[in-house]
Amino acid sequence: MANKVSVLVAGSWGTAIASVLADNDLDVTLWSRNEQQVAEINGEHRNHRFLADALLSPRIRATSSIQEALSGKDAVFVVAPSAAMRDVAVQIRPYLTENTLLVHATKGFETGSLKRMSSVLADELPDYDASRIVVLSGPSHAEEVIRQCPTTVVVASASEQAADAVQDLLINNYFRVYTNPDVVGVEVGGALKNIIALGAGLTDGLGYGDNAKAALLTRGLAEISRLGTAMGGNPLTFAGLAGIGDLVVTCTSKHSRNWRAGYLLAQGHPLEEVLKQMGMVVEGVKTTQAAYTLSRQYDVTMPIADELYRVLFEGKSPEAAVEDLMGRGRTHEIEEVAKPVQTKWFG
């Protein structure tokens, strides 16, 4: 059982994960480049920018030194934005051992390469056994986790032993953790749901009502499953916590930054202004770009993602996008689905 763990970086989700680990009586080092943030966490036990007035456990100690954050740690949780994942991986390389548990909780694809986060980590950590990388995902707003609201998540790894070990680190009476061998499905589901959340914000901002949102979530899940299965995920994963679970919470919650971004876009605010106003990373924007390209690489139809791409990057009005979606040719709801991919831990 690990006793000393580190979390990189000190955003809202990273801080919430650190809080769960501290509640489980672990010594947690939280890394941030921002010296003022480090001083606030250590001196006041608060992270005002990301989690308002939540009081943090004294077991959480912040540092701006990557060496201090990682040296002698049994487990490392990487919760960096997708655009920063490769840089963070390079920085942690000298401090990982073959026995270190490595977990990431980032939902997105790398811009340019379109790689999943576990693949980015594997690229930059050639001496680490990539099969032991663990992915943490599921419906889990940091603002609720920090208040110990009942939350259920999933951890995925090709290594059953690694997944079980991370489950043991995190699980408690308010944070329930399931395991899953389907790394691809869990990563793809967690990333693509942010696209649909942008769409949900748009439909709410346009005043289209609950019927429209229900249709968006249902058909959005079909698109997520379609691409995720083509990329090698198990269709059953998308019916679970990393699929429909995360989709529902991200599309319906006031805490969702992707939903808020979509809502602001529907009010007529330009994308650049919306992103500046948010003050935090809106992963759904870059993920929409990734899905637009990936759907063509894998020859998968994703009409919702395509229309959102045109709204975000080609200046199409949300109203016109909805009109074109509703005016598509007739088709069957139940499509031919690929056979479930075998993702068992032992063969």
Residue frames relative to the residue before (quaternion, step in Angstrom):
aa qw qx qy qz dx dy dz
M 1.0000 0.0000 0.0000 0.0000 0.00 0.00 0.00
A 0.4267 -0.7075 0.5046 0.2505 3.57 -0.82 1.00
N 0.2129 -0.7803 0.5758 0.1192 3.56 -1.13 0.68
K 0.7743 0.2444 -0.1250 0.5702 3.56 1.09 -0.73
V 0.0241 0.8130 -0.5772 0.0725 3.57 -0.65 1.13
S 0.1965 -0.7608 0.6036 0.1353 3.53 -1.25 0.45
V 0.1725 -0.7596 0.6211 0.0868 3.53 -1.25 0.61
L 0.0332 -0.7784 0.6264 -0.0245 3.56 -0.87 1.04
V 0.7088 -0.3325 -0.6207 0.0410 1.86 -1.33 2.06
A 0.6532 -0.5652 0.3677 0.3445 3.57 -1.36 0.10
G 0.2334 0.7406 -0.5830 0.2391 3.57 0.73 1.10
S 0.7665 -0.3535 0.2369 0.4810 3.58 -1.23 -0.24
W 0.7194 0.4363 -0.2634 0.4720 3.60 0.79 -0.98
G 0.6266 0.5295 -0.3410 0.4591 3.59 1.00 -0.73
T 0.6611 0.5005 -0.3021 0.4703 3.57 0.97 -0.86
A 0.6431 0.5192 -0.3228 0.4612 3.60 1.01 -0.79
I 0.6446 0.5023 -0.3231 0.4773 3.60 0.98 -0.80
A 0.6222 0.5348 -0.3315 0.4659 3.58 1.01 -0.81
S 0.6436 0.5299 -0.3156 0.4531 3.57 1.03 -0.79
V 0.6289 0.5229 -0.3296 0.4717 3.60 1.00 -0.82
L 0.6732 0.4984 -0.2940 0.4604 3.58 0.88 -0.96
A 0.6545 0.5031 -0.3116 0.4705 3.59 1.00 -0.80
D 0.6292 0.5287 -0.3315 0.4633 3.59 1.06 -0.72
N 0.6783 0.4547 -0.2792 0.5052 3.57 1.24 -0.45
D 0.5656 -0.6632 0.3383 0.3546 3.57 1.30 0.58
L 0.4519 0.6505 -0.4784 0.3791 3.55 1.08 0.74
D 0.4271 -0.6552 0.5522 0.2887 3.56 -1.21 0.55
V 0.0975 -0.8394 0.5341 -0.0239 3.55 -0.51 1.26
T 0.1338 -0.7535 0.6389 0.0789 3.55 -0.95 0.94
L 0.1504 -0.7979 0.5827 0.0340 3.56 -0.72 1.15
W 0.2164 -0.8214 0.5207 0.0854 3.57 -0.57 1.17
S 0.0864 0.7647 -0.6351 0.0667 3.53 -1.10 0.86
R 0.4597 -0.6621 0.5139 0.2936 3.57 -1.13 0.62
N 0.6452 0.5563 -0.2978 0.4308 3.57 1.22 -0.57
E 0.3557 -0.7697 0.4933 0.1942 3.58 -0.40 1.24
Q 0.6259 0.5353 -0.3435 0.4514 3.59 1.03 -0.71
Q 0.6464 0.5101 -0.3126 0.4735 3.57 1.02 -0.82
V 0.6238 0.5392 -0.3287 0.4606 3.57 1.01 -0.83
A 0.6716 0.4983 -0.2952 0.4621 3.58 0.90 -0.95
E 0.6482 0.5224 -0.3193 0.4528 3.59 1.00 -0.79
I 0.6642 0.4981 -0.3073 0.4650 3.58 0.93 -0.91
N 0.7143 0.4528 -0.2619 0.4649 3.60 0.90 -0.90
G 0.7435 0.4305 -0.2268 0.4587 3.56 0.98 -0.83
E 0.8044 0.2545 -0.1091 0.5256 3.56 0.96 -0.90
H 0.3197 -0.7554 0.4960 0.2847 3.60 1.28 -0.30
R 0.5877 0.5290 -0.3847 0.4762 3.56 0.96 0.94
N 0.1422 -0.7412 0.6479 0.1034 3.56 -1.32 0.44
H 0.1790 -0.8697 0.4496 0.0974 3.53 0.57 1.28
R 0.6489 0.5544 -0.3444 0.3910 3.58 0.85 -0.89
F 0.8045 0.3218 -0.1455 0.4776 3.56 0.86 -0.93
L 0.8239 0.1444 -0.0596 0.5447 3.60 1.02 -0.67
A 0.5610 -0.6674 0.3690 0.3219 3.52 0.99 0.98
D 0.8120 -0.2880 0.2174 0.4588 3.57 -0.79 -1.03
A 0.2848 0.7702 -0.5254 0.2230 3.60 1.15 0.44
L 0.3307 -0.7385 0.5582 0.1836 3.56 -0.92 0.94
L 0.2665 -0.7960 0.5305 0.1182 3.57 -0.69 1.12
S 0.5951 -0.5819 0.4281 0.3521 3.53 -1.20 0.59
P 0.4987 -0.6450 0.4831 0.3192 3.61 -1.06 0.68
R 0.5470 0.6014 -0.4066 0.4170 3.61 1.25 -0.15
I 0.6183 0.5096 -0.3424 0.4908 3.61 1.28 -0.21
R 0.0029 -0.7828 0.6220 -0.0182 3.56 -0.75 1.05
A 0.2714 -0.7792 0.5498 0.1297 3.55 -0.83 1.04
T 0.0016 0.7795 -0.6264 0.0045 3.54 -1.24 0.56
S 0.3435 -0.7135 0.5653 0.2310 3.56 -1.24 0.47
S 0.5762 0.5741 -0.3694 0.4495 3.57 1.32 0.03
I 0.3742 -0.7369 0.5148 0.2280 3.58 -0.60 1.11
Q 0.6151 0.5434 -0.3529 0.4492 3.61 1.07 -0.64
E 0.6629 0.4911 -0.2998 0.4790 3.57 0.93 -0.89
A 0.6480 0.5454 -0.3180 0.4261 3.56 1.00 -0.84
L 0.8135 0.3393 -0.1299 0.4541 3.57 0.93 -0.90
S 0.5703 0.6266 -0.3942 0.3559 3.58 1.06 -0.58
G 0.8569 0.1332 -0.1183 0.4837 3.55 -0.91 1.00
K 0.4842 0.6781 -0.4318 0.3454 3.60 1.22 0.30
D 0.4264 -0.7085 0.5114 0.2339 3.53 -1.09 0.81
A 0.7970 0.0736 -0.0157 0.5993 3.57 1.16 -0.63
V 0.1409 -0.7761 0.6121 0.0552 3.54 -1.13 0.78
F 0.1385 -0.7713 0.6190 0.0529 3.55 -0.84 1.06
V 0.1391 -0.7892 0.5955 0.0572 3.58 -0.65 1.13
V 0.0302 0.7982 -0.5947 0.0906 3.57 -0.57 1.23
A 0.2648 0.7767 -0.5163 0.2452 3.55 0.86 1.04
P 0.5991 -0.5201 0.4380 0.4228 3.62 -1.19 0.34
S 0.6326 -0.5634 0.3604 0.3905 3.59 -1.08 0.64
A 0.6474 0.5368 -0.3236 0.4337 3.60 1.03 -0.76
A 0.7212 0.4261 -0.2401 0.4905 3.60 1.19 -0.48
M 0.4362 0.7458 -0.4406 0.2438 3.59 1.24 -0.26
R 0.6735 0.4970 -0.3205 0.4436 3.61 0.81 -0.88
D 0.6512 0.5114 -0.3167 0.4629 3.59 0.95 -0.83
V 0.6514 0.5016 -0.3135 0.4752 3.59 0.97 -0.84
A 0.6274 0.5447 -0.3363 0.4434 3.60 0.99 -0.81
V 0.6342 0.5252 -0.3263 0.4641 3.58 0.99 -0.82
Q 0.6848 0.5032 -0.2876 0.4418 3.57 0.95 -0.87
I 0.7133 0.4486 -0.2744 0.4633 3.60 1.00 -0.70
R 0.4477 0.7425 -0.4274 0.2563 3.60 1.23 -0.39
P 0.7122 0.4723 -0.3082 0.4181 3.66 0.73 -0.88
Y 0.7369 0.4639 -0.2220 0.4387 3.59 1.15 -0.51
L 0.5674 0.5883 -0.3951 0.4193 3.61 1.23 -0.07
T 0.1594 -0.7394 0.6420 0.1252 3.53 -1.16 0.68
E 0.6755 -0.4941 0.3442 0.4256 3.57 -1.23 0.20
N 0.6962 0.4695 -0.2710 0.4705 3.59 1.20 -0.44
T 0.4974 0.6574 -0.4324 0.3653 3.60 1.25 -0.12
L 0.3550 -0.6903 0.5830 0.2401 3.55 -0.97 0.85
L 0.0905 -0.8012 0.5909 0.0280 3.59 -0.81 0.99
V 0.0107 -0.8072 0.5859 -0.0706 3.55 -0.62 1.21
H 0.0525 -0.7706 0.6286 0.0909 3.58 -1.07 0.63
A 0.1585 -0.7892 0.5909 0.0540 3.55 -1.15 0.73
T 0.4137 0.7078 -0.4519 0.3517 3.56 1.08 0.84
K 0.2041 -0.8042 0.5533 0.0735 3.57 -0.83 1.05
G 0.5688 0.5722 -0.4202 0.4152 3.56 -0.11 1.27
F 0.4069 -0.6561 0.5661 0.2891 3.53 -1.41 -0.07
E 0.5190 -0.6124 0.4830 0.3499 3.56 -1.19 0.46
T 0.4653 -0.6683 0.5048 0.2865 3.57 -0.88 0.94
G 0.7594 0.3333 -0.2659 0.4914 3.57 -0.96 0.83
S 0.7965 0.2661 -0.1492 0.5220 3.59 0.40 -1.18
L 0.2393 -0.7949 0.5041 0.2382 3.60 1.23 -0.64
K 0.3718 0.7417 -0.4790 0.2869 3.57 1.16 0.53
R 0.5026 -0.6042 0.5224 0.3309 3.53 -1.25 0.55
M 0.6571 -0.5602 0.3341 0.3779 3.57 -1.17 0.58
S 0.6301 0.5232 -0.3547 0.4511 3.62 0.99 -0.66
S 0.6351 0.5171 -0.3273 0.4713 3.59 1.11 -0.63
V 0.6155 0.5294 -0.3415 0.4735 3.59 1.06 -0.70
L 0.6496 0.5062 -0.3119 0.4739 3.57 0.95 -0.87
A 0.6572 0.5153 -0.3124 0.4527 3.58 0.92 -0.88
D 0.6016 0.5711 -0.3484 0.4365 3.59 1.06 -0.75
E 0.7943 0.3610 -0.1544 0.4636 3.53 0.78 -1.10
L 0.7180 0.3567 -0.2324 0.5507 3.59 1.30 -0.10
P 0.0276 -0.8718 0.4889 0.0155 3.59 0.71 1.06
D 0.6887 0.4724 -0.2876 0.4688 3.60 1.14 -0.48
Y 0.6129 0.5230 -0.3521 0.4763 3.58 1.28 -0.03
D 0.4947 -0.6614 0.4770 0.3003 3.59 -0.97 0.83
A 0.3460 -0.7881 0.4719 0.1910 3.59 -0.23 1.28
S 0.5993 0.5820 -0.3661 0.4099 3.59 1.12 -0.54
R 0.6696 0.4967 -0.2945 0.4671 3.59 1.24 -0.34
I 0.4457 0.6675 -0.4754 0.3602 3.63 1.23 0.03
V 0.1862 -0.7887 0.5823 0.0655 3.56 -0.94 0.97
V 0.2245 -0.7639 0.5952 0.1082 3.55 -1.05 0.87
L 0.1612 -0.7710 0.6110 0.0794 3.58 -0.93 0.96
S 0.1545 0.7901 -0.5746 0.1475 3.59 -0.71 1.06
G 0.4256 0.7042 -0.5107 0.2491 3.55 -1.33 -0.06
P 0.6716 -0.5170 0.3542 0.3952 3.61 -1.30 0.19
S 0.2913 0.7854 -0.4664 0.2840 3.56 -0.02 1.28
H 0.0715 -0.7969 0.5998 0.0130 3.59 0.10 1.23
A 0.5180 -0.6687 0.4446 0.2949 3.55 -0.83 1.04
E 0.6336 0.5676 -0.3303 0.4089 3.57 1.01 -0.83
E 0.6964 0.4303 -0.2658 0.5091 3.58 1.16 -0.52
V 0.6148 0.5465 -0.3471 0.4504 3.59 1.03 -0.73
I 0.6577 0.5210 -0.3152 0.4434 3.59 0.93 -0.86
R 0.6881 0.4333 -0.2661 0.5177 3.60 1.25 -0.46
Q 0.4606 -0.7147 0.4068 0.3340 3.55 1.35 0.21
C 0.2429 0.7441 -0.5690 0.2519 3.57 0.97 0.85
P 0.5834 -0.5897 0.4089 0.3803 3.63 -0.99 0.71
T 0.0420 0.8007 -0.5869 0.1124 3.56 -0.70 1.16
T 0.1064 -0.7897 0.6026 0.0438 3.57 -1.05 0.80
V 0.0269 -0.8101 0.5841 -0.0428 3.58 -0.79 1.05
V 0.3187 -0.7188 0.5781 0.2181 3.54 -1.35 -0.02
V 0.1429 -0.7466 0.6395 0.1148 3.56 -1.18 0.65
A 0.1175 -0.8130 0.5700 0.0169 3.56 -0.88 1.00
S 0.1581 0.7622 -0.6171 0.1151 3.53 -1.08 0.80
A 0.5253 -0.5976 0.4954 0.3486 3.54 -1.24 0.46
S 0.6828 0.4271 -0.2678 0.5289 3.57 1.27 -0.39
E 0.3764 -0.7304 0.5251 0.2216 3.57 -0.57 1.13
Q 0.6266 0.5499 -0.3352 0.4388 3.57 1.01 -0.79
A 0.6741 0.4855 -0.3001 0.4688 3.59 0.91 -0.89
A 0.6458 0.5178 -0.3226 0.4590 3.59 0.95 -0.85
D 0.6543 0.5116 -0.3091 0.4633 3.58 0.95 -0.88
A 0.6508 0.5265 -0.3186 0.4447 3.58 0.98 -0.84
V 0.6663 0.4776 -0.3028 0.4861 3.59 0.98 -0.80
Q 0.5883 0.5595 -0.3565 0.4624 3.57 1.08 -0.71
D 0.6664 0.5056 -0.2979 0.4600 3.58 0.93 -0.90
L 0.6426 0.5374 -0.3262 0.4380 3.60 1.02 -0.75
L 0.7874 0.3988 -0.1672 0.4393 3.56 0.91 -0.97
I 0.6535 0.5815 -0.3394 0.3459 3.57 0.88 -0.88
N 0.1628 0.7553 -0.6261 0.1053 3.55 -1.08 0.84
N 0.7573 -0.4330 0.2420 0.4249 3.61 -1.22 -0.14
Y 0.7428 0.3105 -0.2528 0.5366 3.62 1.23 0.04
F 0.7288 0.3408 -0.2015 0.5587 3.59 1.28 -0.24
R 0.0579 -0.8272 0.5588 -0.0154 3.56 -0.04 1.34
V 0.1373 -0.8151 0.5627 0.0122 3.56 -0.88 1.01
Y 0.1499 -0.7567 0.6323 0.0712 3.56 -0.93 1.02
T 0.3179 -0.7260 0.5691 0.2190 3.59 -1.26 0.36
N 0.0441 -0.7799 0.6238 -0.0240 3.55 -1.23 0.60
P 0.3715 -0.7478 0.4980 0.2341 3.66 -0.86 0.82
D 0.6044 0.6125 -0.3344 0.3843 3.60 1.28 -0.30
V 0.1659 -0.8230 0.5391 0.0677 3.58 0.21 1.29
V 0.6562 0.5226 -0.3200 0.4404 3.59 0.86 -0.92
G 0.6966 0.4842 -0.2865 0.4451 3.58 0.75 -1.00
V 0.6610 0.5040 -0.3113 0.4606 3.58 0.95 -0.86
E 0.6759 0.4817 -0.3043 0.4675 3.61 0.93 -0.81
V 0.6787 0.4871 -0.3027 0.4587 3.59 0.87 -0.89
G 0.6504 0.5188 -0.3211 0.4525 3.59 0.92 -0.84
G 0.6728 0.5085 -0.2917 0.4513 3.56 0.94 -0.91
A 0.6813 0.4813 -0.2904 0.4688 3.56 1.06 -0.70
L 0.7334 0.4707 -0.2583 0.4170 3.59 0.73 -1.07
K 0.5711 0.5999 -0.4034 0.3889 3.62 1.06 -0.51
N 0.5837 0.5927 -0.3773 0.4071 3.61 1.14 -0.50
I 0.5846 0.5599 -0.3689 0.4567 3.58 1.17 -0.55
I 0.6855 0.4792 -0.2833 0.4693 3.56 0.85 -0.97
A 0.6087 0.5495 -0.3500 0.4529 3.61 1.11 -0.63
L 0.5987 0.5324 -0.3545 0.4821 3.58 1.07 -0.66
G 0.6646 0.5043 -0.2953 0.4656 3.56 0.96 -0.89
A 0.6320 0.5318 -0.3325 0.4553 3.58 1.04 -0.76
G 0.6354 0.5173 -0.3234 0.4733 3.57 1.04 -0.74
L 0.6321 0.5327 -0.3207 0.4625 3.55 1.04 -0.78
T 0.6904 0.4744 -0.3009 0.4557 3.60 0.80 -0.94
D 0.6425 0.5016 -0.3266 0.4784 3.59 1.03 -0.72
G 0.6591 0.5187 -0.3063 0.4504 3.56 0.98 -0.83
L 0.6831 0.4561 -0.2717 0.5015 3.56 1.17 -0.59
G 0.4562 -0.7156 0.4277 0.3112 3.58 1.29 -0.09
Y 0.3372 0.7900 -0.4593 0.2262 3.59 1.12 0.59
G 0.5279 -0.7040 0.3715 0.2960 3.59 1.26 -0.03
D 0.7278 -0.4718 0.3161 0.3844 3.50 -1.43 0.09
N 0.5878 0.5771 -0.3804 0.4204 3.61 1.05 -0.66
A 0.6744 0.5008 -0.2927 0.4567 3.54 0.92 -0.96
K 0.6632 0.5057 -0.3171 0.4515 3.58 0.94 -0.86
A 0.6359 0.5267 -0.3342 0.4544 3.59 0.96 -0.81
A 0.6524 0.5049 -0.3098 0.4727 3.57 0.98 -0.83
L 0.6422 0.5351 -0.3193 0.4464 3.55 0.98 -0.87
L 0.6765 0.4860 -0.3014 0.4640 3.60 0.87 -0.91
T 0.6769 0.5071 -0.3013 0.4403 3.57 0.91 -0.91
R 0.7233 0.4068 -0.2486 0.4996 3.56 0.82 -0.97
G 0.5781 0.5674 -0.3704 0.4546 3.56 1.20 -0.48
L 0.6383 0.5164 -0.3202 0.4726 3.56 1.01 -0.81
A 0.6072 0.5465 -0.3502 0.4583 3.59 1.08 -0.70
E 0.6646 0.4947 -0.3067 0.4686 3.60 0.97 -0.82
I 0.6303 0.5313 -0.3273 0.4619 3.57 0.98 -0.87
S 0.6771 0.4966 -0.2854 0.4621 3.58 0.88 -0.97
R 0.6376 0.5527 -0.3218 0.4294 3.55 1.00 -0.88
L 0.7208 0.4146 -0.2522 0.4950 3.57 0.80 -1.01
G 0.6485 0.5426 -0.3243 0.4240 3.58 0.94 -0.86
T 0.6548 0.4980 -0.3057 0.4794 3.55 1.01 -0.80
A 0.6383 0.5301 -0.3232 0.4551 3.57 1.01 -0.82
M 0.6921 0.4693 -0.2697 0.4775 3.57 1.11 -0.69
G 0.6774 -0.5198 0.2810 0.4382 3.58 1.28 -0.03
G 0.4940 0.6623 -0.4310 0.3626 3.58 1.25 0.12
N 0.5025 -0.6239 0.5063 0.3191 3.54 -1.27 0.42
P 0.5048 -0.6738 0.4380 0.3153 3.65 -0.71 0.97
L 0.6160 0.5684 -0.3532 0.4156 3.60 1.05 -0.66
T 0.5712 0.6029 -0.3809 0.4065 3.60 1.12 -0.57
F 0.6881 0.5027 -0.2904 0.4353 3.58 0.99 -0.81
A 0.6212 0.4893 -0.3437 0.5065 3.56 1.31 -0.07
G 0.6444 0.5436 -0.2975 0.4480 3.56 1.33 0.00
L 0.8280 -0.2723 0.1804 0.4557 3.52 -1.32 -0.40
A 0.7090 0.4484 -0.2659 0.4748 3.59 0.97 -0.83
G 0.6814 0.4446 -0.2777 0.5108 3.57 1.30 -0.23
I 0.8401 0.1621 -0.0839 0.5108 3.55 -0.26 -1.25
G 0.6013 0.5751 -0.3655 0.4172 3.60 1.07 -0.65
D 0.7123 0.4324 -0.2478 0.4941 3.56 0.80 -1.03
L 0.6038 0.5695 -0.3496 0.4346 3.58 1.08 -0.71
V 0.6762 0.5013 -0.3019 0.4475 3.59 0.83 -0.97
V 0.7129 0.4615 -0.2891 0.4418 3.58 0.73 -0.98
T 0.6831 0.4945 -0.2977 0.4475 3.60 0.98 -0.77
C 0.7095 0.4596 -0.2590 0.4672 3.57 1.11 -0.64
T 0.7702 0.3787 -0.1838 0.4792 3.59 1.17 -0.36
S 0.6641 0.5545 -0.2913 0.4082 3.60 1.22 -0.20
K 0.5258 -0.6240 0.4914 0.3046 3.54 -1.17 0.71
H 0.6224 0.5578 -0.3393 0.4316 3.60 1.21 -0.41
S 0.5760 0.6322 -0.3694 0.3636 3.60 1.19 -0.43
R 0.3288 -0.7567 0.5293 0.1978 3.58 -0.56 1.13
N 0.6077 0.5405 -0.3629 0.4548 3.61 1.13 -0.55
W 0.6295 0.5118 -0.3299 0.4827 3.59 1.01 -0.80
R 0.6684 0.5050 -0.3100 0.4496 3.61 0.87 -0.92
A 0.6317 0.5261 -0.3367 0.4591 3.59 1.01 -0.76
G 0.6575 0.5045 -0.3095 0.4662 3.59 0.95 -0.85
Y 0.6353 0.5382 -0.3220 0.4506 3.57 1.00 -0.84
L 0.6657 0.4925 -0.2996 0.4738 3.58 0.96 -0.86
L 0.6192 0.5348 -0.3450 0.4600 3.59 1.02 -0.72
A 0.6506 0.5200 -0.3139 0.4560 3.58 1.02 -0.77
Q 0.6443 0.5118 -0.3158 0.4724 3.56 1.22 -0.46
G 0.6235 -0.5851 0.3225 0.4062 3.56 1.29 0.08
H 0.4757 0.6680 -0.4504 0.3531 3.60 1.24 0.13
P 0.4824 -0.6616 0.4824 0.3112 3.63 -0.92 0.84
L 0.6512 -0.5484 0.3610 0.3807 3.57 -1.16 0.65
E 0.6546 0.5208 -0.3241 0.4419 3.61 0.85 -0.90
E 0.6586 0.5001 -0.3016 0.4745 3.58 0.99 -0.81
V 0.6329 0.5368 -0.3286 0.4509 3.58 1.00 -0.83
L 0.6828 0.4887 -0.2954 0.4557 3.58 0.84 -0.96
K 0.6374 0.5163 -0.3222 0.4725 3.57 1.06 -0.73
Q 0.6665 0.5114 -0.2922 0.4570 3.56 0.97 -0.87
M 0.6223 0.5618 -0.3453 0.4218 3.59 1.03 -0.76
G 0.2292 -0.8188 0.4972 0.1729 3.59 0.99 -0.80
M 0.7313 0.2809 -0.2041 0.5870 3.59 1.30 0.03
V 0.6436 -0.5337 0.3775 0.3980 3.55 -1.24 0.41
V 0.1581 -0.7433 0.6441 0.0874 3.56 -1.02 0.94
E 0.2537 -0.8327 0.4716 0.1409 3.57 0.15 1.32
G 0.5898 0.6265 -0.3655 0.3550 3.60 1.07 -0.65
V 0.5933 0.5791 -0.3718 0.4176 3.58 1.12 -0.59
K 0.7174 0.4141 -0.2538 0.4995 3.59 0.77 -1.01
T 0.6215 0.5454 -0.3487 0.4412 3.57 1.08 -0.65
T 0.5921 0.5553 -0.3645 0.4563 3.59 1.12 -0.58
Q 0.6306 0.5141 -0.3256 0.4817 3.57 1.01 -0.78
A 0.6627 0.5126 -0.3052 0.4528 3.56 0.91 -0.93
A 0.6769 0.4981 -0.3005 0.4509 3.58 0.87 -0.94
Y 0.6003 0.5700 -0.3542 0.4350 3.58 1.05 -0.75
T 0.7052 0.4376 -0.2528 0.4972 3.58 0.99 -0.88
L 0.6707 0.5139 -0.3088 0.4367 3.59 0.89 -0.92
S 0.6267 0.5466 -0.3495 0.4316 3.59 0.99 -0.75
R 0.6662 0.4785 -0.2952 0.4899 3.56 1.11 -0.62
Q 0.6195 0.5380 -0.3427 0.4575 3.57 1.06 -0.68
Y 0.7695 0.3429 -0.1686 0.5118 3.56 0.99 -0.89
D 0.4011 -0.7447 0.4487 0.2885 3.58 1.33 0.14
V 0.4000 0.6986 -0.4710 0.3607 3.54 0.90 1.06
T 0.3746 -0.7293 0.5293 0.2180 3.59 -0.92 0.91
M 0.0744 0.7891 -0.6025 0.0936 3.58 -0.79 1.10
P 0.1057 -0.8574 0.4990 0.0692 3.60 0.46 1.14
I 0.6366 0.5171 -0.3531 0.4502 3.64 0.96 -0.69
A 0.6639 0.4934 -0.3019 0.4740 3.58 0.88 -0.93
D 0.6351 0.5371 -0.3299 0.4465 3.58 0.99 -0.80
E 0.6884 0.4737 -0.2923 0.4651 3.59 0.88 -0.91
L 0.6323 0.5134 -0.3388 0.4710 3.59 1.03 -0.69
Y 0.5954 0.5539 -0.3542 0.4618 3.57 1.07 -0.68
R 0.6834 0.4847 -0.2907 0.4621 3.58 0.91 -0.89
V 0.6230 0.5225 -0.3373 0.4745 3.58 1.09 -0.63
L 0.7219 0.4675 -0.2514 0.4439 3.56 0.85 -1.01
F 0.8517 0.2291 -0.0515 0.4685 3.56 0.81 -1.02
E 0.7488 0.3580 -0.2248 0.5104 3.60 1.21 -0.17
G 0.5568 -0.6710 0.3602 0.3317 3.56 1.28 0.27
K 0.3905 0.7181 -0.4939 0.2963 3.60 1.17 0.31
S 0.4642 -0.6784 0.4846 0.2992 3.60 -0.97 0.75
P 0.5785 -0.5899 0.4245 0.3704 3.61 -1.06 0.67
E 0.6275 0.5488 -0.3401 0.4352 3.59 1.00 -0.78
A 0.6681 0.4923 -0.2994 0.4707 3.57 0.97 -0.85
A 0.6222 0.5422 -0.3372 0.4530 3.57 1.08 -0.74
V 0.6564 0.4969 -0.3081 0.4768 3.58 0.96 -0.85
E 0.6374 0.5345 -0.3268 0.4485 3.57 0.96 -0.84
D 0.6804 0.4800 -0.2928 0.4701 3.58 0.96 -0.85
L 0.6240 0.5246 -0.3452 0.4650 3.60 1.06 -0.66
M 0.6939 0.4777 -0.2773 0.4620 3.56 0.92 -0.91
G 0.7170 0.4610 -0.2451 0.4620 3.57 1.17 -0.56
R 0.3688 0.7390 -0.4894 0.2798 3.57 1.25 0.22
G 0.6456 -0.5428 0.3818 0.3778 3.55 -1.24 0.48
R 0.6181 -0.5679 0.4010 0.3669 3.55 -1.21 0.54
T 0.0639 0.7884 -0.6082 0.0668 3.56 -1.11 0.75
H 0.5741 -0.5745 0.4506 0.3705 3.57 -1.32 0.15
E 0.4795 -0.6466 0.4982 0.3221 3.58 -1.10 0.60
I 0.7469 0.3571 -0.2102 0.5201 3.59 0.83 -0.94
E 0.1195 -0.8186 0.5613 0.0217 3.52 -0.36 1.29
E 0.5984 -0.5287 0.4410 0.4097 3.54 -1.26 0.27
V 0.1309 -0.8038 0.5794 0.0331 3.54 -0.73 1.07
A 0.5277 -0.6328 0.4643 0.3249 3.54 -1.03 0.81
K 0.5804 -0.5661 0.4420 0.3838 3.56 -1.17 0.53
P 0.6105 -0.5716 0.3897 0.3857 3.60 -1.05 0.72
V 0.4142 -0.6908 0.5364 0.2519 3.53 -0.98 0.90
Q 0.4174 -0.7053 0.5101 0.2611 3.57 -0.92 0.84
T 0.0538 0.8140 -0.5735 0.0745 3.57 -0.55 1.17
K 0.2202 0.7942 -0.5321 0.1942 3.57 1.03 0.77
W 0.5668 -0.6242 0.4198 0.3360 3.54 -1.10 0.69
F 0.7976 0.2139 -0.1190 0.5513 3.57 0.93 -0.78
G 0.8376 -0.1949 0.0576 0.5071 3.53 0.15 1.36
